[in-house]
C-alpha cells in the first residue's frame, strides 16, 4: 500500500510540471531561510552555555550610587572578593593588544587579553597542544587559538617557540580550540596577568583605574544577594569609598545586555531573535499557502478520479494518506533543493550575520532543523488539502458539484489575503528601518565626517619601549610635523578620544560651576582637542566662540546645548565659571549645537570640550583634500612606517566609525529586505498560478463574452478585479499591524522618526502593482484568445 501511495504521488507531482516547479521554488527557498534563521536563533539563545556549570559564572559589575552599572572594575577588587571567602574562583581580564613578531613577520593582534590563573577554572577551553600549567607558571608565556596559531606558524609545531610581543619575548605554552561562535569571549591570544602588571605596577593598588573585567565562579546554590551585600561592605572598608556597590551579572545574560556599551564582549538582541523567529515561520507559511491553494485548485480537476476511487471502495483515510504522501514527497524534494541552496549561500549568510556556521551531514543540530522543517512543512502543506479530498462525497460529483465549495473558496481567498499581508508588513518594516537609518545619517551629518581619517597612537607599545609621557608627546608632535608637509592634507589635530562613539565620561562631582545642583545625576562626556578641530569637523557654534590658536584658552571650556540645559548653567552662559575639581578656575567661552556622538538609541549626553595641553591625546584626525585619498594614504603609511616600524599601520575613516554604531540595525535591515523580496516573489508566484487556473476554468465563459461583444479590456478587468480586491484587503489588514510592529521597534530609540501615512501608501502600491502585473498576464492572454477554439466541443 505504501509503495502505491508513493508511486501515485510521484506520478501526480510530475503530471503538473508548472505547479510543481512553482511549489518547489517557493518551498525550497522558504525552507532554506527557515533553517538558516533557526540555526542563527539557536546560536543566539545558546551563548556561553557550553561552559560547564555556566550557571555559576558571573561578571562583576560596579554601580555608582543610583546611576547605571558598568562592567569595568579596578584591579584590587578581585582581592576583596577572594577575602570574602564566598566565591570559589576569581579571575580578572585586561585587554592586551599588541604587535606580534614571528620570524620577522609582523601581525597586529587586537583581541589579546591578560588573565589570572583561575581564568581556566571558570571558563572551559579545549587544549589541543601544550598545557595550561606551564602558562600559569611562566609569567611570559602565551596561548593562541587554533586558527591564530595556523596564521602565525603555518603547519609548524608552535609549542616552545619564542616570539616577540611588542618589545617582550614570550614562549608559546599551549594551543586551544577556537572559541565557539556562540561565545561572548572571542579572544585569540592569552597572556598571564603578571605580564601586564610588569608594565602597569601602579594598577595593583589603584582603586581609581577602572580598566579590568572581573569574573567569579560561585559555589552551587549560593545566595547571590548575600555575596553582593557582604562584598560591597568589605570593598567600602578597604577602599574607603562607599559610593559604589557591586552587581553580579549571570554569564548567560551577558550576550543580551544591550544597555552595556562594553566592546569586549559580543552582544545580541532579544528583539532581533524574536523578530526573525516570526519571520522564519511567516516565510514557511507563505510558501505553504501556495501549495494549499494550488493543490485544492487542482484537486477540483481530479474530482472524477476521487469519486471513482471512493465508489470502488477507497475510504477517506486512504485518500487522506494519498494526498499527505504527495505533500511529504514534494517537501522532501524541496528540502533537498533547499540544502543545496543553503550550501551555495552560506558564505553570504555568514558574512551578513557575522557567524561561521558549518552545514555538514554529520551535524546533529542541522539534521534536527532539517527534519523539523520537513515535518512542519508537510503538516502545513498536506493536512487541509488531504482533509478536503478525504471528506468529499462522490454523490456530490454525480449531482454536478466540485470540491471547490463556497467554504473552500472563502478559505483560499483568506490565504491569499494572509500571504500578501505578510509581504506588505515586510515592506513597511524595510521602509521604516531605512528611514530611521537616514535619520541617524542626518544626525551625524551635523558635523563633517567626509574624508576625515582617524589614527590611534600605539601608546602601549611606546610605553613598553621606555617612552614616558613627555617623550610620547614629543613623538606625537614629530609625527604631526611630518604629516603637515603633505600638500594634500588640509588639517591635522590631536584629541583625547574620538568625537563619536565611546568617550571618557564621569559624574558631575568631577566638575564645578556656580550654583551647581549636586543632586543632578548626569553622565558628562568630555574630550580635549586642538583648536583646529572646529575646521576639520565643522562643528556649529550656538553662541560664543571657539578656542584660540595661541593656547590662551587652555583652562576654558566649550559645552554642548544639552550640558547647558541639564547641568543648569546660569544665564548668561558665556563667561560663567566652569572647571575641573582641583584645578584653577576656567570659564565657558562657547556653546556648540548638539550632535549625536553616540547612537540614536541613547539620548545626547552633556558634552564638555577642553583644550588643556597636559591631557594625553592619542588620536589623530586627518582631513584629506578631495580626489587625493589613495596617494595621500600611501604617504601617511610611509610616514607611519618611518616613525613606528614596529607597529602595523591601521586607520579608519570616520564614516566607518558611524557605520559601527548601527552595524546591527543595518544587518537587520538587509535581512528584512531580503526576506521581503522572497515573500513577495513567493506570493506573486502563487497568484500567478491561481490566476492561470481561474482563467482556464472560465475559458468558455470568456469565449461566450467575446462572441457577445465584450472587449479585451472588460474581460481583463473582470478577471483581475477579484484578485486585486483581495490584495487591497491585505493592505488594509497589514497596515495597522505594520504600524504597531515598527512603533514597538522605534521605542528603543531616544530620537526616532514619525511613521508617516505615505509609508503605507508606498507599501500597498508596490504590492498592488506586483499583483496587477502578475494577474494581468493570464487575464490578457485569456481575453485575446480565439473564442472559436475555446468554445469548440471536444
SULJO-V910623 format. One record per residue. RES is the residue in three letters. SS is DSSP state (@ for helix, = for strand, . for the rest). D_CENTER is the distance of its C-alpha to the mean C-alpha in whole Angstrom. Layout:
# SULJO-V910623
res:RES ss:SS d_center:D_CENTER
res:RES ss:SS d_center:D_CENTER
This chain:
# SULJO-V910623
res:UNK ss:. d_center:51
res:UNK ss:@ d_center:47
res:UNK ss:@ d_center:48
res:UNK ss:@ d_center:49
res:UNK ss:@ d_center:46
res:UNK ss:@ d_center:44
res:UNK ss:@ d_center:47
res:UNK ss:@ d_center:47
res:UNK ss:@ d_center:43
res:UNK ss:@ d_center:43
res:UNK ss:@ d_center:46
res:UNK ss:@ d_center:44
res:UNK ss:@ d_center:41
res:UNK ss:@ d_center:42
res:UNK ss:@ d_center:45
res:UNK ss:. d_center:42
res:UNK ss:@ d_center:40
res:UNK ss:@ d_center:38
res:UNK ss:@ d_center:37
res:UNK ss:@ d_center:36
res:UNK ss:@ d_center:34
res:UNK ss:@ d_center:32
res:UNK ss:@ d_center:32
res:UNK ss:@ d_center:31
res:UNK ss:@ d_center:28
res:UNK ss:@ d_center:26
res:UNK ss:@ d_center:26
res:UNK ss:@ d_center:25
res:UNK ss:@ d_center:22
res:UNK ss:@ d_center:21
res:UNK ss:@ d_center:22
res:UNK ss:@ d_center:20
res:UNK ss:@ d_center:17
res:UNK ss:@ d_center:18
res:UNK ss:@ d_center:18
res:UNK ss:@ d_center:15
res:UNK ss:@ d_center:13
res:UNK ss:@ d_center:16
res:UNK ss:@ d_center:15
res:UNK ss:@ d_center:11
res:UNK ss:@ d_center:12
res:UNK ss:@ d_center:15
res:UNK ss:@ d_center:13
res:UNK ss:@ d_center:11
res:UNK ss:@ d_center:14
res:UNK ss:. d_center:16
res:UNK ss:. d_center:15
res:UNK ss:. d_center:18
res:UNK ss:. d_center:20
res:UNK ss:. d_center:22
res:UNK ss:. d_center:24
res:UNK ss:. d_center:27
res:UNK ss:. d_center:28
res:UNK ss:@ d_center:24
res:UNK ss:@ d_center:25
res:UNK ss:@ d_center:28
res:UNK ss:= d_center:25
res:UNK ss:= d_center:24
res:UNK ss:= d_center:23
res:UNK ss:= d_center:26
res:UNK ss:= d_center:25
res:UNK ss:= d_center:27
res:UNK ss:= d_center:28
res:UNK ss:= d_center:30
res:UNK ss:. d_center:32
res:UNK ss:. d_center:30
res:UNK ss:. d_center:27
res:UNK ss:. d_center:24
res:UNK ss:= d_center:23
res:UNK ss:= d_center:22
res:UNK ss:. d_center:21
res:UNK ss:. d_center:24
res:UNK ss:= d_center:27
res:UNK ss:. d_center:31
res:UNK ss:. d_center:32
res:UNK ss:. d_center:35
res:UNK ss:@ d_center:33
res:UNK ss:@ d_center:33
res:UNK ss:@ d_center:37
res:UNK ss:@ d_center:37
res:UNK ss:@ d_center:35
res:UNK ss:@ d_center:37
res:UNK ss:@ d_center:40
res:UNK ss:@ d_center:39
res:UNK ss:. d_center:40
res:UNK ss:. d_center:37
res:UNK ss:= d_center:35
res:UNK ss:= d_center:35
res:UNK ss:= d_center:33
res:UNK ss:= d_center:31
res:UNK ss:= d_center:29
res:UNK ss:= d_center:28
res:UNK ss:= d_center:25
res:UNK ss:= d_center:26
res:UNK ss:= d_center:24
res:UNK ss:. d_center:26
res:UNK ss:. d_center:25
res:UNK ss:= d_center:28
res:UNK ss:= d_center:29
res:UNK ss:= d_center:31
res:UNK ss:= d_center:34
res:UNK ss:= d_center:35
res:UNK ss:. d_center:38
res:UNK ss:. d_center:38
res:UNK ss:= d_center:34
res:UNK ss:= d_center:32
res:UNK ss:= d_center:28
res:UNK ss:= d_center:26
res:UNK ss:= d_center:24
res:UNK ss:. d_center:21
res:UNK ss:. d_center:20
res:UNK ss:= d_center:23
res:UNK ss:= d_center:24
res:UNK ss:= d_center:28
res:UNK ss:= d_center:28
res:UNK ss:. d_center:31
res:UNK ss:. d_center:33
res:UNK ss:. d_center:32
res:UNK ss:@ d_center:29
res:UNK ss:@ d_center:30
res:UNK ss:@ d_center:31
res:UNK ss:@ d_center:28
res:UNK ss:. d_center:25
res:UNK ss:. d_center:26
res:UNK ss:. d_center:26
res:UNK ss:. d_center:28
res:UNK ss:= d_center:31
res:UNK ss:= d_center:32
res:UNK ss:= d_center:34
res:UNK ss:= d_center:36
res:UNK ss:. d_center:36
res:UNK ss:@ d_center:35
res:UNK ss:@ d_center:38
res:UNK ss:@ d_center:39
res:UNK ss:@ d_center:36
res:UNK ss:@ d_center:36
res:UNK ss:@ d_center:40
res:UNK ss:. d_center:39
res:UNK ss:. d_center:38
res:UNK ss:. d_center:37
res:UNK ss:= d_center:36
res:UNK ss:= d_center:32
res:UNK ss:= d_center:30
res:UNK ss:= d_center:27
res:UNK ss:= d_center:25
res:UNK ss:@ d_center:26
res:UNK ss:@ d_center:24
res:UNK ss:@ d_center:25
res:UNK ss:@ d_center:28
res:UNK ss:@ d_center:29
res:UNK ss:@ d_center:27
res:UNK ss:@ d_center:30
res:UNK ss:@ d_center:33
res:UNK ss:. d_center:33
res:UNK ss:. d_center:35
res:UNK ss:. d_center:37
res:UNK ss:. d_center:37
res:UNK ss:. d_center:35
res:UNK ss:. d_center:37
res:UNK ss:. d_center:40
res:UNK ss:. d_center:38
res:UNK ss:= d_center:39
res:UNK ss:= d_center:36
res:UNK ss:= d_center:36
res:UNK ss:= d_center:33
res:UNK ss:. d_center:33
res:UNK ss:. d_center:37
res:UNK ss:= d_center:38
res:UNK ss:= d_center:38
res:UNK ss:= d_center:36
res:UNK ss:= d_center:37
res:UNK ss:= d_center:35
res:UNK ss:= d_center:36
res:UNK ss:= d_center:33
res:UNK ss:= d_center:30
res:UNK ss:= d_center:28
res:UNK ss:. d_center:25
res:UNK ss:. d_center:22
res:UNK ss:. d_center:19
res:UNK ss:. d_center:18
res:UNK ss:. d_center:14
res:UNK ss:. d_center:14
res:UNK ss:. d_center:15
res:UNK ss:. d_center:14
res:UNK ss:. d_center:17
res:UNK ss:. d_center:16
res:UNK ss:. d_center:20
res:UNK ss:. d_center:22
res:UNK ss:= d_center:25
res:UNK ss:= d_center:27
res:UNK ss:= d_center:30
res:UNK ss:= d_center:32
res:UNK ss:@ d_center:32
res:UNK ss:@ d_center:36
res:UNK ss:@ d_center:35
res:UNK ss:@ d_center:33
res:UNK ss:@ d_center:35
res:UNK ss:. d_center:38
res:UNK ss:. d_center:37
res:UNK ss:. d_center:36
res:UNK ss:@ d_center:39
res:UNK ss:@ d_center:38
res:UNK ss:@ d_center:35
res:UNK ss:. d_center:37
res:UNK ss:. d_center:39
res:UNK ss:. d_center:37
res:UNK ss:. d_center:35
res:UNK ss:. d_center:34
res:UNK ss:. d_center:32
res:UNK ss:. d_center:28
res:UNK ss:. d_center:27
res:UNK ss:= d_center:26
res:UNK ss:= d_center:24
res:UNK ss:= d_center:26
res:UNK ss:= d_center:26
res:UNK ss:= d_center:29
res:UNK ss:= d_center:30
res:UNK ss:= d_center:32
res:UNK ss:. d_center:35
res:UNK ss:. d_center:34
res:UNK ss:. d_center:35
res:UNK ss:. d_center:35
res:UNK ss:. d_center:35
res:UNK ss:@ d_center:32
res:UNK ss:@ d_center:33
res:UNK ss:@ d_center:36
res:UNK ss:@ d_center:35
res:UNK ss:@ d_center:33
res:UNK ss:@ d_center:36
res:UNK ss:@ d_center:38
res:UNK ss:@ d_center:36
res:UNK ss:@ d_center:35
res:UNK ss:@ d_center:39
res:UNK ss:@ d_center:40
res:UNK ss:@ d_center:37
res:UNK ss:@ d_center:39
res:UNK ss:@ d_center:43
res:UNK ss:@ d_center:42
res:UNK ss:@ d_center:40
res:UNK ss:. d_center:42
res:UNK ss:. d_center:39
res:UNK ss:. d_center:38
res:UNK ss:. d_center:36
res:UNK ss:= d_center:33
res:UNK ss:= d_center:32
res:UNK ss:= d_center:30
res:UNK ss:= d_center:27
res:UNK ss:= d_center:26
res:UNK ss:= d_center:22
res:UNK ss:= d_center:22
res:UNK ss:@ d_center:20
res:UNK ss:@ d_center:18
res:UNK ss:@ d_center:17
res:UNK ss:. d_center:16
res:UNK ss:. d_center:12
res:UNK ss:. d_center:12
res:UNK ss:. d_center:14
res:UNK ss:. d_center:12
res:UNK ss:. d_center:15
res:UNK ss:. d_center:15
res:UNK ss:. d_center:14
res:UNK ss:. d_center:16
res:UNK ss:. d_center:14
res:UNK ss:. d_center:16
res:UNK ss:. d_center:14
res:UNK ss:. d_center:10
res:UNK ss:. d_center:9
res:UNK ss:. d_center:7
res:UNK ss:. d_center:8
res:UNK ss:@ d_center:11
res:UNK ss:@ d_center:11
res:UNK ss:@ d_center:8
res:UNK ss:@ d_center:10
res:UNK ss:@ d_center:13
res:UNK ss:@ d_center:12
res:UNK ss:@ d_center:11
res:UNK ss:@ d_center:14
res:UNK ss:@ d_center:16
res:UNK ss:@ d_center:15
res:UNK ss:@ d_center:17
res:UNK ss:@ d_center:20
res:UNK ss:@ d_center:20
res:UNK ss:@ d_center:20
res:UNK ss:@ d_center:23
res:UNK ss:@ d_center:25
res:UNK ss:@ d_center:25
res:UNK ss:@ d_center:26
res:UNK ss:@ d_center:29
res:UNK ss:@ d_center:30
res:UNK ss:@ d_center:31
res:UNK ss:@ d_center:33
res:UNK ss:@ d_center:35
res:UNK ss:@ d_center:36
res:UNK ss:@ d_center:37
res:UNK ss:@ d_center:39
res:UNK ss:@ d_center:41
res:UNK ss:@ d_center:42
res:UNK ss:@ d_center:43
res:UNK ss:@ d_center:44
res:UNK ss:@ d_center:47
res:UNK ss:@ d_center:48
res:UNK ss:. d_center:49
res:UNK ss:@ d_center:51
res:UNK ss:@ d_center:54
res:UNK ss:@ d_center:53
res:UNK ss:@ d_center:51
res:UNK ss:@ d_center:55
res:UNK ss:@ d_center:57
res:UNK ss:@ d_center:55
res:UNK ss:@ d_center:55
res:UNK ss:@ d_center:59
res:UNK ss:. d_center:59
res:UNK ss:. d_center:58
res:UNK ss:. d_center:54
res:UNK ss:. d_center:53
res:UNK ss:@ d_center:50
res:UNK ss:@ d_center:48
res:UNK ss:@ d_center:49
res:UNK ss:@ d_center:47
res:UNK ss:@ d_center:44
res:UNK ss:@ d_center:44
res:UNK ss:@ d_center:44
res:UNK ss:@ d_center:42
res:UNK ss:@ d_center:39
res:UNK ss:@ d_center:40
res:UNK ss:@ d_center:39
res:UNK ss:@ d_center:36
res:UNK ss:@ d_center:35
res:UNK ss:@ d_center:36
res:UNK ss:@ d_center:34
res:UNK ss:@ d_center:31
res:UNK ss:@ d_center:32
res:UNK ss:@ d_center:32
res:UNK ss:@ d_center:29
res:UNK ss:@ d_center:27
res:UNK ss:@ d_center:29
res:UNK ss:@ d_center:28
res:UNK ss:@ d_center:24
res:UNK ss:@ d_center:24
res:UNK ss:@ d_center:26
res:UNK ss:@ d_center:23
res:UNK ss:@ d_center:20
res:UNK ss:@ d_center:22
res:UNK ss:@ d_center:22
res:UNK ss:@ d_center:18
res:UNK ss:@ d_center:17
res:UNK ss:@ d_center:16
res:UNK ss:@ d_center:15
res:UNK ss:@ d_center:12
res:UNK ss:@ d_center:12
res:UNK ss:@ d_center:11
res:UNK ss:@ d_center:9
res:UNK ss:@ d_center:7
res:UNK ss:. d_center:8
res:UNK ss:. d_center:11
res:UNK ss:. d_center:14
res:UNK ss:. d_center:16
res:UNK ss:. d_center:20
res:UNK ss:. d_center:21
res:UNK ss:. d_center:25
res:UNK ss:. d_center:28
res:UNK ss:. d_center:28
res:UNK ss:. d_center:25
res:UNK ss:@ d_center:26
res:UNK ss:@ d_center:22
res:UNK ss:@ d_center:22
res:UNK ss:@ d_center:26
res:UNK ss:@ d_center:25
res:UNK ss:@ d_center:22
res:UNK ss:@ d_center:24
res:UNK ss:@ d_center:27
res:UNK ss:@ d_center:26
res:UNK ss:@ d_center:25
res:UNK ss:@ d_center:28
res:UNK ss:@ d_center:30
res:UNK ss:@ d_center:28
res:UNK ss:@ d_center:28
res:UNK ss:@ d_center:32
res:UNK ss:@ d_center:32
res:UNK ss:@ d_center:30
res:UNK ss:@ d_center:32
res:UNK ss:@ d_center:36
res:UNK ss:@ d_center:37
res:UNK ss:@ d_center:38
res:UNK ss:@ d_center:39
res:UNK ss:@ d_center:41
res:UNK ss:@ d_center:42
res:UNK ss:@ d_center:43
res:UNK ss:@ d_center:46
res:UNK ss:@ d_center:47
res:UNK ss:. d_center:48
res:UNK ss:. d_center:50
res:UNK ss:. d_center:54
res:UNK ss:@ d_center:56
res:UNK ss:@ d_center:58
res:UNK ss:@ d_center:56
res:UNK ss:@ d_center:56
res:UNK ss:@ d_center:60
res:UNK ss:. d_center:60
res:UNK ss:. d_center:57
res:UNK ss:. d_center:54
res:UNK ss:. d_center:51
res:UNK ss:. d_center:48
res:UNK ss:. d_center:46
res:UNK ss:. d_center:47
res:UNK ss:@ d_center:46
res:UNK ss:@ d_center:44
res:UNK ss:@ d_center:42
res:UNK ss:@ d_center:42
res:UNK ss:@ d_center:40
res:UNK ss:@ d_center:38
res:UNK ss:@ d_center:37
res:UNK ss:@ d_center:37
res:UNK ss:@ d_center:34
res:UNK ss:@ d_center:32
res:UNK ss:@ d_center:32
res:UNK ss:@ d_center:31
res:UNK ss:@ d_center:28
res:UNK ss:@ d_center:27
res:UNK ss:@ d_center:27
res:UNK ss:@ d_center:26
res:UNK ss:@ d_center:22
res:UNK ss:@ d_center:22
res:UNK ss:@ d_center:23
res:UNK ss:@ d_center:20
res:UNK ss:@ d_center:18
res:UNK ss:@ d_center:19
res:UNK ss:@ d_center:19
res:UNK ss:@ d_center:16
res:UNK ss:@ d_center:15
res:UNK ss:@ d_center:18
res:UNK ss:@ d_center:17
res:UNK ss:@ d_center:13
res:UNK ss:@ d_center:15
res:UNK ss:@ d_center:18
res:UNK ss:@ d_center:15
res:UNK ss:@ d_center:14
res:UNK ss:@ d_center:18
res:UNK ss:@ d_center:19
res:UNK ss:@ d_center:16
res:UNK ss:@ d_center:18
res:UNK ss:@ d_center:21
res:UNK ss:@ d_center:21
res:UNK ss:@ d_center:20
res:UNK ss:. d_center:23
res:UNK ss:. d_center:25
res:UNK ss:. d_center:26
res:UNK ss:. d_center:26
res:UNK ss:. d_center:24
res:UNK ss:. d_center:25
res:UNK ss:. d_center:26
res:UNK ss:= d_center:26
res:UNK ss:= d_center:25
res:UNK ss:= d_center:24
res:UNK ss:= d_center:26
res:UNK ss:= d_center:26
res:UNK ss:. d_center:29
res:UNK ss:. d_center:29
res:UNK ss:@ d_center:31
res:UNK ss:@ d_center:31
res:UNK ss:@ d_center:33
res:UNK ss:@ d_center:35
res:UNK ss:@ d_center:36
res:UNK ss:@ d_center:37
res:UNK ss:. d_center:39
res:UNK ss:. d_center:41
res:UNK ss:. d_center:40
res:UNK ss:. d_center:41
res:UNK ss:@ d_center:39
res:UNK ss:@ d_center:42
res:UNK ss:@ d_center:42
res:UNK ss:@ d_center:38
res:UNK ss:@ d_center:39
res:UNK ss:@ d_center:41
res:UNK ss:@ d_center:39
res:UNK ss:@ d_center:37
res:UNK ss:@ d_center:39
res:UNK ss:@ d_center:41
res:UNK ss:@ d_center:37
res:UNK ss:@ d_center:37
res:UNK ss:@ d_center:41
res:UNK ss:@ d_center:40
res:UNK ss:@ d_center:37
res:UNK ss:@ d_center:39
res:UNK ss:. d_center:42
res:UNK ss:. d_center:39
res:UNK ss:. d_center:40
res:UNK ss:. d_center:37
res:UNK ss:= d_center:35
res:UNK ss:= d_center:36
res:UNK ss:= d_center:35
res:UNK ss:= d_center:34
res:UNK ss:= d_center:33
res:UNK ss:= d_center:32
res:UNK ss:= d_center:30
res:UNK ss:. d_center:29
res:UNK ss:. d_center:25
res:UNK ss:. d_center:23
res:UNK ss:. d_center:23
res:UNK ss:. d_center:20
res:UNK ss:. d_center:17
res:UNK ss:. d_center:19
res:UNK ss:. d_center:23
res:UNK ss:= d_center:25
res:UNK ss:= d_center:26
res:UNK ss:= d_center:29
res:UNK ss:= d_center:31
res:UNK ss:@ d_center:34
res:UNK ss:@ d_center:36
res:UNK ss:@ d_center:36
res:UNK ss:= d_center:37
res:UNK ss:= d_center:40
res:UNK ss:= d_center:42
res:UNK ss:. d_center:45
res:UNK ss:. d_center:44
res:UNK ss:. d_center:41
res:UNK ss:. d_center:40
res:UNK ss:. d_center:39
res:UNK ss:. d_center:37
res:UNK ss:. d_center:34
res:UNK ss:. d_center:31
res:UNK ss:. d_center:29
res:UNK ss:= d_center:27
res:UNK ss:= d_center:28
res:UNK ss:= d_center:26
res:UNK ss:= d_center:29
res:UNK ss:= d_center:29
res:UNK ss:= d_center:32
res:UNK ss:= d_center:32
res:UNK ss:. d_center:35
res:UNK ss:. d_center:37
res:UNK ss:. d_center:36
res:UNK ss:@ d_center:32
res:UNK ss:@ d_center:33
res:UNK ss:@ d_center:34
res:UNK ss:@ d_center:31
res:UNK ss:@ d_center:29
res:UNK ss:. d_center:31
res:UNK ss:. d_center:31
res:UNK ss:. d_center:32
res:UNK ss:= d_center:35
res:UNK ss:= d_center:36
res:UNK ss:= d_center:39
res:UNK ss:= d_center:41
res:UNK ss:. d_center:41
res:UNK ss:. d_center:39
res:UNK ss:. d_center:40
res:UNK ss:. d_center:43
res:UNK ss:. d_center:43
res:UNK ss:. d_center:46
res:UNK ss:. d_center:44
res:UNK ss:. d_center:46
res:UNK ss:. d_center:43
res:UNK ss:. d_center:42
res:UNK ss:. d_center:42
res:UNK ss:. d_center:41
res:UNK ss:= d_center:37
res:UNK ss:= d_center:35
res:UNK ss:= d_center:33
res:UNK ss:= d_center:31
res:UNK ss:@ d_center:32
res:UNK ss:@ d_center:30
res:UNK ss:@ d_center:31
res:UNK ss:@ d_center:35
res:UNK ss:@ d_center:34
res:UNK ss:@ d_center:32
res:UNK ss:. d_center:35
res:UNK ss:. d_center:38
res:UNK ss:. d_center:39
res:UNK ss:. d_center:43
res:UNK ss:. d_center:44
res:UNK ss:. d_center:45
res:UNK ss:. d_center:42
res:UNK ss:. d_center:43
res:UNK ss:. d_center:45
res:UNK ss:. d_center:44
res:UNK ss:= d_center:44
res:UNK ss:= d_center:41
res:UNK ss:= d_center:40
res:UNK ss:= d_center:39
res:UNK ss:. d_center:40
res:UNK ss:. d_center:43
res:UNK ss:. d_center:43
res:UNK ss:. d_center:46
res:UNK ss:. d_center:46
res:UNK ss:. d_center:44
res:UNK ss:= d_center:43
res:UNK ss:= d_center:40
res:UNK ss:= d_center:41
res:UNK ss:= d_center:38
res:UNK ss:= d_center:36
res:UNK ss:= d_center:33
res:UNK ss:. d_center:31
res:UNK ss:. d_center:27
res:UNK ss:. d_center:24
res:UNK ss:. d_center:21
res:UNK ss:. d_center:20
res:UNK ss:. d_center:17
res:UNK ss:. d_center:14
res:UNK ss:. d_center:16
res:UNK ss:. d_center:14
res:UNK ss:. d_center:17
res:UNK ss:. d_center:21
res:UNK ss:. d_center:23
res:UNK ss:. d_center:24
res:UNK ss:. d_center:28
res:UNK ss:= d_center:28
res:UNK ss:= d_center:31
res:UNK ss:= d_center:32
res:UNK ss:= d_center:35
res:UNK ss:. d_center:37
res:UNK ss:. d_center:39
res:UNK ss:. d_center:39
res:UNK ss:. d_center:39
res:UNK ss:. d_center:36
res:UNK ss:. d_center:34
res:UNK ss:. d_center:32
res:UNK ss:. d_center:30
res:UNK ss:= d_center:28
res:UNK ss:= d_center:29
res:UNK ss:= d_center:28
res:UNK ss:= d_center:30
res:UNK ss:= d_center:31
res:UNK ss:= d_center:31
res:UNK ss:. d_center:34
res:UNK ss:. d_center:33
res:UNK ss:. d_center:33
res:UNK ss:. d_center:34
res:UNK ss:@ d_center:30
res:UNK ss:@ d_center:31
res:UNK ss:@ d_center:34
res:UNK ss:@ d_center:33
res:UNK ss:@ d_center:31
res:UNK ss:@ d_center:33
res:UNK ss:@ d_center:35
res:UNK ss:@ d_center:33
res:UNK ss:@ d_center:32
res:UNK ss:@ d_center:36
res:UNK ss:@ d_center:37
res:UNK ss:@ d_center:34
res:UNK ss:@ d_center:35
res:UNK ss:@ d_center:39
res:UNK ss:@ d_center:38
res:UNK ss:. d_center:35
res:UNK ss:. d_center:36
res:UNK ss:. d_center:35
res:UNK ss:. d_center:31
res:UNK ss:. d_center:29
res:UNK ss:. d_center:28
res:UNK ss:. d_center:25
res:UNK ss:. d_center:23
res:UNK ss:= d_center:21
res:UNK ss:= d_center:21
res:UNK ss:@ d_center:20
res:UNK ss:@ d_center:18
res:UNK ss:@ d_center:16
res:UNK ss:@ d_center:16
res:UNK ss:@ d_center:15
res:UNK ss:@ d_center:12
res:UNK ss:@ d_center:10
res:UNK ss:@ d_center:11
res:UNK ss:. d_center:9
res:UNK ss:@ d_center:6
res:UNK ss:@ d_center:3
res:UNK ss:@ d_center:6
res:UNK ss:@ d_center:7
res:UNK ss:@ d_center:5
res:UNK ss:@ d_center:6
res:UNK ss:@ d_center:9
res:UNK ss:@ d_center:10
res:UNK ss:@ d_center:10
res:UNK ss:@ d_center:12
res:UNK ss:@ d_center:14
res:UNK ss:@ d_center:15
res:UNK ss:@ d_center:16
res:UNK ss:@ d_center:18
res:UNK ss:@ d_center:20
res:UNK ss:@ d_center:20
res:UNK ss:@ d_center:21
res:UNK ss:@ d_center:24
res:UNK ss:@ d_center:25
res:UNK ss:@ d_center:26
res:UNK ss:@ d_center:27
res:UNK ss:@ d_center:29
res:UNK ss:@ d_center:31
res:UNK ss:@ d_center:32
res:UNK ss:@ d_center:34
res:UNK ss:@ d_center:35
res:UNK ss:@ d_center:37
res:UNK ss:@ d_center:38
res:UNK ss:@ d_center:39
res:UNK ss:@ d_center:41
res:UNK ss:@ d_center:43
res:UNK ss:@ d_center:44
res:UNK ss:@ d_center:45
res:UNK ss:@ d_center:47
res:UNK ss:@ d_center:48
res:UNK ss:. d_center:50
res:UNK ss:@ d_center:51
res:UNK ss:@ d_center:55
res:UNK ss:@ d_center:54
res:UNK ss:@ d_center:53
res:UNK ss:@ d_center:56
res:UNK ss:@ d_center:58
res:UNK ss:@ d_center:57
res:UNK ss:@ d_center:57
res:UNK ss:@ d_center:61
res:UNK ss:. d_center:61
res:UNK ss:. d_center:60
res:UNK ss:. d_center:56
res:UNK ss:. d_center:54
res:UNK ss:@ d_center:51
res:UNK ss:@ d_center:49
res:UNK ss:@ d_center:50
res:UNK ss:@ d_center:49
res:UNK ss:@ d_center:46
res:UNK ss:@ d_center:45
res:UNK ss:@ d_center:47
res:UNK ss:@ d_center:44
res:UNK ss:@ d_center:41
res:UNK ss:@ d_center:42
res:UNK ss:@ d_center:41
res:UNK ss:@ d_center:38
res:UNK ss:@ d_center:37
res:UNK ss:@ d_center:38
res:UNK ss:@ d_center:35
res:UNK ss:@ d_center:32
res:UNK ss:@ d_center:33
res:UNK ss:@ d_center:33
res:UNK ss:@ d_center:30
res:UNK ss:@ d_center:29
res:UNK ss:@ d_center:31
res:UNK ss:@ d_center:29
res:UNK ss:@ d_center:26
res:UNK ss:@ d_center:26
res:UNK ss:@ d_center:26
res:UNK ss:@ d_center:24
res:UNK ss:@ d_center:21
res:UNK ss:@ d_center:22
res:UNK ss:@ d_center:22
res:UNK ss:@ d_center:18
res:UNK ss:@ d_center:17
res:UNK ss:@ d_center:19
res:UNK ss:@ d_center:18
res:UNK ss:@ d_center:14
res:UNK ss:@ d_center:16
res:UNK ss:. d_center:18
res:UNK ss:. d_center:15
res:UNK ss:. d_center:16
res:UNK ss:. d_center:19
res:UNK ss:. d_center:20
res:UNK ss:. d_center:19
res:UNK ss:. d_center:21
res:UNK ss:. d_center:23
res:UNK ss:. d_center:23
res:UNK ss:. d_center:26
res:UNK ss:@ d_center:28
res:UNK ss:@ d_center:28
res:UNK ss:@ d_center:24
res:UNK ss:@ d_center:26
res:UNK ss:@ d_center:29
res:UNK ss:@ d_center:27
res:UNK ss:@ d_center:25
res:UNK ss:@ d_center:28
res:UNK ss:@ d_center:30
res:UNK ss:@ d_center:27
res:UNK ss:@ d_center:28
res:UNK ss:@ d_center:31
res:UNK ss:@ d_center:32
res:UNK ss:@ d_center:30
res:UNK ss:@ d_center:32
res:UNK ss:@ d_center:35
res:UNK ss:@ d_center:35
res:UNK ss:@ d_center:35
res:UNK ss:@ d_center:38
res:UNK ss:@ d_center:40
res:UNK ss:@ d_center:40
res:UNK ss:@ d_center:42
res:UNK ss:@ d_center:44
res:UNK ss:@ d_center:45
res:UNK ss:@ d_center:46
res:UNK ss:@ d_center:48
res:UNK ss:@ d_center:50
res:UNK ss:. d_center:51
res:UNK ss:. d_center:52
res:UNK ss:. d_center:56
res:UNK ss:@ d_center:57
res:UNK ss:@ d_center:60
res:UNK ss:@ d_center:58
res:UNK ss:@ d_center:56
res:UNK ss:@ d_center:59
res:UNK ss:. d_center:61
res:UNK ss:. d_center:62
res:UNK ss:. d_center:61
